[in-house]
């Protein structure tokens, strides 16, 4: 059990979409939270990460920082996404070991799963195949950090845990159509079409893929629960355990664009058993909150 009251917490990516919710929960529990900014620390540079750990002197490190985007961004930046995500994680974990940090919480990605993983995705199937090609560089870079944490636990006794969240969405998400994930992209397209009274909306893919989505506040709660209560070597899925097949309406599917992974839905029984975590915000309620937030940002 990790006591958060009075603990010094370093949260990389703490100013971002997911990180801001995680930091709020940590502060609510009495933690002293340090959030590094990119202008001050380049996490792909080991010297910067060493300086960060010296300045923050954390008891616990939660590594959320990532370079990530939707399918289009992944296809455009495979080399950068592999290097940046691998380098950041390698540096964070190694420098945490050197400073004898009490605990490292590494957040991975559902993109690490094999392309044709049986549904629902069990953590035991994580290594049974190659990831979906458009997400593979990002997913493999993140998955390598699980191996690093497990090997550091074995050799150095570092308490590192690894979480595998499914696709996230919610207020504060990235709504840039060039780099966003599916839900913010769809919300932006449909709200724009409604305001313009457009007869149809063009969406990438064939429409055959399904996805599981987790509301950002649920994800943040799971991360904080794991930080407090979980100290094991096994990866833990974080999701709802339910998938969705998409949206209804006048949709024009652009089948020249990729679908990505055919299906995505997690087996969340390990998170329930080990953390006591279950998602609380359903897709309909989460979408309503997210659309309301976006419309307030884009009010004409």
Steps between C-alpha positions, in 0.01 A plus 500: 500500500638841401391785726426809291451746786817708509671295227711682243359406159662566163239481222644527149232622262320639804389811311345293220157353431519198732769639727301801614226272638756271666672796667170635632422164663850473648474847651157413639671214685762731647791424268768757413493495119784615271409544132794556261451715191652423162660842479707411810565128450534296181418149621669343198832635634644299789679801647172692519326207668786468748466869583122461528530219754753701697273803509176315571647244744186286467384209710284381209523560123191473280612504136217621277694713250478369144512605138180359356220561253238326292555271202600784268760637742637151565541437127675835453739469797590134560868565565442796729229321696722197554808697601333762718285257697776245545760761597274675752413175673855368503628820655224528759533141619882499506530830687227390742702186574814703560321721751330204674153638429245312707266426207468556125160492331530452124191554285515297181253472214241266355694541172754256643261207452531274193286599202279192525479456875195295605226721646491591783875572516662310785835618639624145443468554121720810492793320333306270267556692178601826334299820562282664235745647251406870518537500880786251531795741551319680781360181651828309495691792651253505788494121537879489530466703820303214657800273439730765645293534816475125549874453451582793730273350764688170468851646504471821703181460700337802336127508571366579154142436391353506150148597396335447159219752446266475205413800277428806717270794436348788692513876562839650420582243233686586179245601233752575223386291201861439393612343828192411706360161589166375375245644746618863498538482122145371459357753743666784314384371162140443609464828689646689205267317258196573717580870517560514125191286433718269293323195354773253594826449689808322365664255740819298458484125444234251399279527807564138599739565789383518861663675795482517876517850650581607855404838642807693612386545860456124535851447361646752745324331790640160394854637483477651848346180639785297349757744636356450847420130501689299235863390527515200268692419178201406282354751252145611578234596243302815573170536314126444510491148360242610239550601137300723266445455129477866406242770427179515295406760243597601148861388502725474196770244571838570337621144452831621353593589859593228751268354763783424739456200728185304408363482857604639835350397829680417823458228758490722811468224761861544622441870572187413697674222694826683575392864518127483566458716192190512281412778256215723619429728203313333214563590138177698457562714808868543417421609145242748624753657737768510231272649232374761746859597582600522133199709407583744778852535362373549146190706572427725199 
